């Protein structure tokens, strides 16, 4: 058996032996957004450290656990803290949690993140619906022997972020009177923030925001047939656009301020997806 798939199945067995729950929506909470997990009803939790072989989140603000339960009666599994490529894990481990939630039964993957704004019409605290992405200096999670049990060797990526789900998100934002940009997310490896020259190059490539996660997760989910959607919280203006040095504290502070509005949007979107 393929080592990556074997590890995945072992993790799945451990989780299923601990909790009997079939989620419909899988939600990944980005930097500064982890507090949303406290809104999950009838919550049951599993720390990543309780799952043998599972990668552990090492970044401040990422709790490192699964939360199982319900949002307005929609069964969900929430990643309260994700794993990043810059933490030193192989890319197959970075996307292992995504694949695991898909095998649990989740049909839709909802990705959130805190990002730097490249598009000069964006401001800190704004939200952006992800319509497409660019992957830079991060390997594809599909490298190596194909996991035939999950998907085809050469999956189509022309619509990674599901159009129907995106329309539901736009309708949800409109109903709540929440302004929502739409644009392209670019993932770099991190952990360093980008240089001004890199940001200028990424803007020329068509990127509206930049972050250190999400795109590789979306590829893995798309490969196994999950519907994917994503919303970014603009936590700061990117290097060269911002007039002050960038810090992770700034990312968390902006996300904390935006959190109440973001939480309302997440709940409305999950309710509409699960309807």
Secondary structure, 3 states (H helix, E strand, C coil): CCHHHHHHHHHHHHHHHHCCCCCCEEEEECCCCHHHHHHCEEEEEEEHHHCCCCCCCCCCCCCCEEEEEEECCEEEEEEECCCCHHHCCCHHHHCHHHHHHHHHCCCEEEEEEEEEECCCCCCCCCEEEEEEEEECCCCCCCCCCCCCCCCCCCCCCCCCECHHHHHHHHHHHHHCCCCCEEEEEEECCCCCCCCHHHHHHHHHHCCCEEECCCHHHHHHHHHCCCEEEEEEEEEEECECCECCCCCHHHHHHHHHHHHHHHHHHHHHHHHHHHC
